[in-house]
Amino acid sequence: MKRFGEKLRALRTERGLSYRQIADILDIHFTYINKIEMGKRRPPANLIFKIAKFFGVSTDQLMDDELEL
């Protein structure tokens, strides 16, 4: 789970989304996205599921540091 923020940033930038855009999509504050990407916060399970569904990846890919996107 240490690489979760790194993976989220990669998915977000790959789609050309800003912090504000992804925050609006996920219905959270944009600063929270920044904190997750910086590794300062860990997302709750329901947010992990939302992120996985939106980006079309598995929760395992997001959470397992050994798995790539």
Secondary structure, DSSP 8 states (H G I E B T S, - for coil): -TTHHHHHHHHHHHTT--HHHHHHHHTS-HHHHHHHHTTS----HHHHHHHHHHHT--HHHHH-TTS--
